[in-house]
């Protein structure tokens, strides 16, 4: 395997794990980046830009290589970037985490949702993981249609009393709060207030000028057990996904059928739960900027905001993922469902592979992106192998 990039002395175990992912775990094209105390110590990429190689006009394969700056859709790893928008608005005194959502978005108060707090949205405790009337792919590209659908939706459980992963509705809830508070779309706000100031190559709503950098993604079958999930007693994860009436199936079916993630229109839309696009370096740089300065750029989170982001808000059986999960404010926390580096780590995986997180105690910030999506939801074996490599380097 021809691996490009560099690793700092001592971080060779990450490179070894990266190579093994291609040799053993079915990787097609990927990149990993790691910062420590604001300095980049790992920057690796390999494989092809597209999961199946590009296609010439005559139909023959022309496997364009992954290059520095190649980006990929990161699915739910987008949620960690989007969460920073609400937390920064709170940090600036523009948003009260303990205020009702309806205080900023009056239409949201319909059908008994007056008690849903902003804090509940970030911690997956809002009781709104599903849409009784799913959106079509075309409707989902309009952020106003998604917000309107969530505003009409009745609660599944009393807000704040339980938690369950808001796989798709999280994006419309968060995005509309940003729009109501700032008057700007969430993708524009992230570009202007987060990605731009810290110099991170990441987008929620891909600009046309950047489209050529993004590889085509697709499903891959990794050898061995790639589940990465633990079942709750008496009900397996497989059963939950197979049951059309389960909260699991309904949460992930809030857009039906799910859009083609290689569609330029889907990539250009701003869906802050699912369609962020990033380089590995951009994802790692974003997390490094949450906990410290990077290259003279701003530190995004104050110590107080950082403490709030990773303070446990939800823990235990997740009503949607059907496993034990832990959430802070907008971020998954280190645990069995999604292991990061250590107990104080916080971040977010993307279904099928991608991962971004920070560990303030060690000064580590991590980003991994891939064009090959496996069946994993929260703990992909390739990402976990790279995390173990980082741990070995420390």
C-alpha positions as CSV (number, residue, x, y, z in Angstrom):
1,X,0.0,0.0,0.0
2,X,1.4,3.4,-1.1
3,X,0.7,5.6,1.9
4,X,1.2,9.4,1.6
5,X,1.9,12.0,4.2
6,X,3.8,12.1,7.5
7,X,3.8,11.0,11.1
8,X,5.8,12.6,13.9
9,X,8.3,10.5,15.8
10,X,6.5,8.2,18.2
11,X,3.2,8.1,16.2
12,X,4.3,5.3,13.9
13,X,1.6,3.0,15.4
14,X,-1.0,5.1,13.7
15,X,0.6,4.6,10.3
16,X,0.9,0.9,10.9
17,X,-2.8,0.7,11.8
18,X,-3.7,2.8,8.7
19,X,-1.8,0.4,6.4
20,X,-3.5,-2.6,8.1
21,X,-6.9,-1.1,7.4
22,X,-6.2,-1.4,3.7
23,X,-4.6,-4.8,3.9
24,X,-7.1,-6.5,6.2
25,X,-10.2,-4.4,6.8
26,X,-11.3,-3.6,3.2
27,X,-10.4,0.1,3.1
28,X,-10.6,1.7,-0.4
29,X,-9.7,5.3,0.2
30,X,-9.2,7.2,3.4
31,X,-7.3,9.8,5.4
32,X,-6.4,10.3,9.1
33,X,-5.1,13.3,10.8
34,X,-4.1,13.9,14.5
35,X,-3.2,17.1,16.3
36,X,-1.5,17.2,19.7
37,X,-1.4,20.4,21.6
38,X,-2.2,22.3,18.5
39,X,0.5,20.7,16.4
40,X,-0.3,18.2,13.6
41,X,1.5,14.9,14.3
42,X,-0.3,12.6,11.9
43,X,-1.4,13.5,8.3
44,X,-1.9,10.3,6.2
45,X,-3.9,9.4,3.1
46,X,-4.0,6.5,0.7
47,X,-6.1,4.6,-1.8
48,X,-8.5,6.0,-4.4
49,X,-10.5,9.2,-4.3
50,X,-13.7,7.3,-5.3
51,X,-14.8,4.1,-3.6
52,X,-15.0,2.3,-6.9
53,X,-12.5,4.3,-8.9
54,X,-13.5,7.0,-11.4
55,X,-15.1,5.9,-14.7
56,X,-13.9,7.1,-18.1
57,X,-16.4,7.8,-20.8
58,X,-15.7,4.4,-22.4
59,X,-16.6,2.7,-19.0
60,X,-13.1,1.6,-18.1
61,X,-11.8,2.1,-14.6
62,X,-9.4,4.9,-13.9
63,X,-8.7,4.9,-10.2
64,X,-7.8,8.5,-9.4
65,X,-5.6,8.5,-6.3
66,X,-6.6,10.1,-3.0
67,X,-4.7,13.4,-2.8
68,X,-4.0,15.9,0.0
69,X,-7.2,17.8,0.3
70,X,-9.5,15.1,-0.9
71,X,-12.7,15.4,1.1
72,X,-15.6,13.0,1.9
73,X,-19.1,13.1,3.3
74,X,-18.9,12.3,7.0
75,X,-22.5,11.5,7.8
76,X,-23.3,11.9,11.5
77,X,-19.8,13.2,12.3
78,X,-21.5,16.4,11.0
79,X,-23.4,16.5,14.3
80,X,-20.3,17.4,16.3
81,X,-19.5,20.3,14.0
82,X,-23.2,21.5,14.1
83,X,-23.3,21.3,17.9
84,X,-20.5,23.8,18.2
85,X,-22.8,26.4,16.5
86,X,-25.4,26.2,19.3
87,X,-22.7,26.1,22.0
88,X,-21.0,29.1,20.5
89,X,-24.3,31.0,20.4
90,X,-24.7,30.2,24.0
91,X,-21.2,31.3,24.8
92,X,-21.8,34.6,23.1
93,X,-25.0,35.2,25.2
94,X,-27.4,34.8,22.3
95,X,-28.9,31.5,23.3
96,X,-30.0,30.1,26.6
97,X,-29.5,26.3,26.8
98,X,-32.2,26.0,29.5
99,X,-34.8,28.1,27.6
100,X,-37.7,26.4,25.8
101,X,-37.1,25.9,22.0
102,X,-40.4,27.6,21.5
103,X,-39.0,30.8,23.0
104,X,-36.9,31.2,19.8
105,X,-39.2,29.3,17.4
106,X,-42.9,29.9,18.4
107,X,-44.3,27.5,15.8
108,X,-42.5,24.7,17.5
109,X,-44.7,24.8,20.6
110,X,-47.5,23.0,18.7
111,X,-48.9,19.6,20.0
112,X,-47.5,19.8,23.5
113,X,-43.8,20.7,22.8
114,X,-43.7,23.7,25.1
115,X,-41.4,21.8,27.5
116,X,-38.7,20.9,25.1
117,X,-35.5,22.8,26.0
118,X,-32.5,23.7,23.9
119,X,-30.5,21.5,26.2
120,X,-32.8,18.5,25.3
121,X,-32.1,19.0,21.6
122,X,-28.3,18.8,22.1
123,X,-28.5,15.8,24.4
124,X,-31.0,13.7,22.4
125,X,-33.6,14.1,25.1
126,X,-36.2,16.1,23.1
127,X,-38.5,13.2,22.4
128,X,-38.6,13.9,18.7
129,X,-36.5,11.2,17.0
130,X,-39.1,10.4,14.3
131,X,-41.4,12.0,11.7
132,X,-44.8,10.4,11.4
133,X,-44.9,11.7,7.9
134,X,-41.3,11.2,6.5
135,X,-39.9,13.7,4.0
136,X,-39.0,12.8,0.4
137,X,-35.4,13.4,-0.6
138,X,-36.5,16.4,-2.5
139,X,-38.4,17.9,0.5
140,X,-35.4,17.2,2.7
141,X,-33.2,19.4,0.7
142,X,-35.3,22.4,1.8
143,X,-34.3,23.2,5.4
144,X,-37.6,25.0,5.9
145,X,-39.6,21.9,5.0
146,X,-37.7,19.9,7.6
147,X,-38.2,22.5,10.3
148,X,-41.9,22.7,9.5
149,X,-42.2,18.9,9.8
150,X,-40.5,18.8,13.2
151,X,-42.7,21.6,14.4
152,X,-45.8,19.6,13.5
153,X,-44.5,16.4,15.0
154,X,-45.9,15.1,18.4
155,X,-43.6,13.9,21.1
156,X,-42.6,10.3,21.5
157,X,-41.7,10.7,25.2
158,X,-41.8,13.5,27.8
159,X,-38.8,15.8,27.1
160,X,-35.9,15.3,29.4
161,X,-37.1,12.0,30.9
162,X,-35.3,9.7,28.5
163,X,-32.9,9.8,25.6
164,X,-32.8,8.3,22.1
165,X,-30.6,9.2,19.1
166,X,-32.3,11.9,16.9
167,X,-30.5,10.6,13.8
168,X,-32.1,13.0,11.3
169,X,-34.4,15.3,13.2
170,X,-31.5,16.6,15.2
171,X,-30.4,18.5,12.1
172,X,-33.7,20.3,11.5
173,X,-34.0,21.1,15.2
174,X,-30.5,22.5,15.5
175,X,-30.5,24.2,12.1
176,X,-33.8,26.1,12.7
177,X,-32.6,27.3,16.1
178,X,-29.5,28.8,14.4
179,X,-31.7,30.4,11.8
180,X,-34.1,31.9,14.3
181,X,-31.3,33.3,16.6
182,X,-28.9,34.6,13.9
183,X,-31.0,35.0,10.7
184,X,-28.5,32.9,8.8
185,X,-28.6,29.4,7.5
186,X,-26.7,26.9,9.6
187,X,-24.3,26.0,6.8
188,X,-23.4,29.7,6.2
189,X,-23.0,30.3,10.0
190,X,-20.6,27.3,10.3
191,X,-18.6,28.5,7.3
192,X,-18.3,32.1,8.5
193,X,-18.0,31.5,12.3
194,X,-16.2,28.1,12.6
195,X,-14.6,26.7,9.5
196,X,-13.3,30.0,8.1
197,X,-11.7,31.4,11.3
198,X,-9.9,28.2,12.2
199,X,-8.9,27.3,8.7
200,X,-10.7,23.9,8.6
201,X,-11.7,22.3,5.3
202,X,-15.3,21.3,6.3
203,X,-18.7,22.3,4.9
204,X,-22.3,21.8,5.7
205,X,-23.6,22.7,2.3
206,X,-20.8,22.1,-0.2
207,X,-19.9,25.1,-2.3
208,X,-19.8,24.5,-6.0
209,X,-16.2,25.6,-6.2
210,X,-15.2,22.7,-3.9
211,X,-17.2,19.9,-5.5
212,X,-14.2,18.6,-7.5
213,X,-12.4,17.7,-4.2
214,X,-15.0,15.3,-3.0
215,X,-14.8,11.6,-3.7
216,X,-17.6,9.3,-4.5
217,X,-18.6,7.1,-1.5
218,X,-20.3,3.7,-1.3
219,X,-20.9,0.6,0.7
220,X,-18.0,-1.8,1.4
221,X,-18.1,-5.2,3.1
222,X,-15.4,-5.4,5.7
223,X,-14.2,-8.9,6.6
224,X,-15.2,-10.3,10.0
225,X,-17.5,-8.8,12.6
226,X,-17.8,-5.1,11.8
227,X,-20.9,-4.5,13.9
228,X,-19.3,-2.4,16.7
229,X,-22.6,-2.4,18.6
230,X,-23.8,-4.3,21.7
231,X,-27.4,-5.4,21.9
232,X,-29.7,-4.7,24.8
233,X,-31.1,-7.9,26.5
234,X,-34.0,-9.5,24.7
235,X,-33.8,-7.2,21.7
236,X,-31.0,-7.3,19.2
237,X,-29.8,-4.3,17.1
238,X,-30.7,-6.3,14.0
239,X,-34.3,-6.8,15.1
240,X,-34.7,-3.1,15.8
241,X,-33.5,-2.2,12.3
242,X,-35.6,-4.8,10.7
243,X,-38.9,-3.8,12.5
244,X,-40.7,-1.1,10.5
245,X,-42.5,0.0,13.7
246,X,-39.5,0.4,15.9
247,X,-38.1,3.8,16.9
248,X,-34.8,2.7,15.4
249,X,-36.2,2.1,11.9
250,X,-38.5,5.2,12.0
251,X,-35.7,7.5,13.2
252,X,-33.5,6.6,10.3
253,X,-36.5,6.7,7.9
254,X,-37.4,10.4,8.6
255,X,-36.2,10.9,5.0
256,X,-37.6,8.1,2.8
257,X,-36.0,6.9,0.6
258,X,-32.7,8.1,1.9
259,X,-31.0,10.4,-0.7
260,X,-28.1,9.4,-2.9
261,X,-25.2,10.9,-1.0
262,X,-23.2,11.3,-4.2
263,X,-25.9,13.6,-5.7
264,X,-24.5,17.1,-6.1
265,X,-27.9,18.6,-4.9
266,X,-27.7,16.6,-1.7
267,X,-24.1,17.6,-1.0
268,X,-25.0,21.3,-1.7
269,X,-27.8,21.3,0.8
270,X,-27.3,22.0,4.5
271,X,-28.4,19.0,6.6
272,X,-26.4,19.4,9.9
273,X,-27.3,15.9,11.1
274,X,-26.0,14.0,8.1
275,X,-24.3,15.6,5.1
276,X,-21.2,17.5,6.3
277,X,-18.2,17.1,4.1
278,X,-14.6,17.3,5.4
279,X,-11.1,16.4,5.0
280,X,-9.5,14.3,7.8
281,X,-7.2,17.3,8.5
282,X,-10.2,19.7,8.6
283,X,-12.1,17.5,11.0
284,X,-9.1,17.1,13.3
285,X,-8.3,20.8,13.1
286,X,-11.9,21.7,14.1
287,X,-11.6,19.5,17.2
288,X,-8.2,20.9,18.0
289,X,-9.6,24.4,17.8
290,X,-12.4,23.5,20.3
291,X,-9.7,22.9,23.0
292,X,-6.8,25.2,22.1
293,X,-5.3,27.5,19.5
294,X,-4.1,26.0,16.2
295,X,-1.7,27.9,13.9
296,X,-2.5,31.2,15.4
297,X,-6.3,30.7,14.9
298,X,-8.8,31.2,17.7
299,X,-9.7,28.7,20.4
300,X,-13.4,28.3,19.9
301,X,-14.6,27.0,23.3
302,X,-14.0,28.8,26.6
303,X,-13.2,26.4,29.5
304,X,-16.8,26.7,30.7
305,X,-18.2,25.8,27.3
306,X,-15.8,22.9,27.0
307,X,-16.9,21.6,30.4
308,X,-20.5,21.9,29.4
309,X,-20.0,20.1,26.0
310,X,-18.5,17.0,27.7
311,X,-20.5,16.9,30.9
312,X,-22.8,13.8,30.8
313,X,-26.4,14.7,30.0
314,X,-27.7,11.3,28.8
315,X,-26.5,7.8,29.7
316,X,-27.8,4.3,29.5
317,X,-30.2,2.4,27.2
318,X,-30.8,4.5,24.0
319,X,-34.4,4.2,22.8
320,X,-33.3,4.5,19.2
321,X,-29.9,2.8,18.9
322,X,-30.9,0.1,21.3
323,X,-27.5,0.1,23.0
324,X,-26.1,2.0,26.0
325,X,-25.0,5.5,24.8
326,X,-23.5,8.6,26.5
327,X,-24.0,12.1,25.4
328,X,-22.9,15.5,26.5
329,X,-24.3,18.6,24.9
330,X,-24.2,17.7,21.2
331,X,-21.3,15.2,21.5
332,X,-21.0,11.5,22.2
333,X,-18.9,10.8,25.2
334,X,-16.3,8.0,25.5
335,X,-18.0,4.7,26.3
336,X,-18.7,1.2,25.0
337,X,-20.9,2.3,22.1
338,X,-18.3,4.7,20.7
339,X,-14.9,4.4,22.3
340,X,-12.6,7.4,21.9
341,X,-9.3,7.9,23.5
342,X,-10.0,8.1,27.2
343,X,-12.7,9.0,29.8
344,X,-12.6,12.7,29.0
345,X,-12.9,12.4,25.2
346,X,-15.8,13.9,23.3
347,X,-16.7,13.8,19.7
348,X,-19.0,12.1,17.1
349,X,-18.8,9.2,14.8
350,X,-20.4,9.0,11.4
351,X,-22.4,6.0,10.4
352,X,-20.3,3.7,8.3
353,X,-16.8,4.9,9.4
354,X,-15.9,8.5,9.9
355,X,-14.9,9.9,13.3
356,X,-13.8,13.1,14.9
357,X,-13.1,13.8,18.6
358,X,-10.9,15.6,21.0
359,X,-9.3,14.5,24.3
360,X,-8.4,17.6,26.3
361,X,-6.4,15.8,28.9
362,X,-3.9,14.5,26.3
363,X,-4.2,17.4,23.9
364,X,-5.2,15.0,21.1
365,X,-7.6,15.9,18.3
366,X,-8.5,13.3,15.8
367,X,-10.1,13.1,12.3
368,X,-10.7,10.1,10.0
369,X,-12.7,10.1,6.8
370,X,-13.3,7.3,4.3
371,X,-15.1,6.7,1.0
372,X,-16.1,3.1,2.0
373,X,-19.1,2.9,4.3
374,X,-19.4,-0.3,6.3
375,X,-22.5,-1.4,8.3
376,X,-21.3,0.1,11.5
377,X,-23.2,2.8,13.3
378,X,-21.0,4.1,16.1
379,X,-17.8,2.2,16.3
380,X,-16.2,1.3,13.0
381,X,-13.2,-1.2,13.2
382,X,-11.0,0.9,11.0
383,X,-11.5,4.1,13.0
384,X,-11.0,2.1,16.3
385,X,-7.8,0.6,15.0
386,X,-6.5,4.1,14.3
387,X,-7.6,5.3,17.8
388,X,-5.7,2.3,19.3
389,X,-2.7,3.4,17.3
390,X,-2.9,6.9,18.8
391,X,-3.2,5.4,22.3
392,X,-0.1,3.3,21.7
393,X,1.8,6.4,20.6
394,X,1.0,8.1,23.9
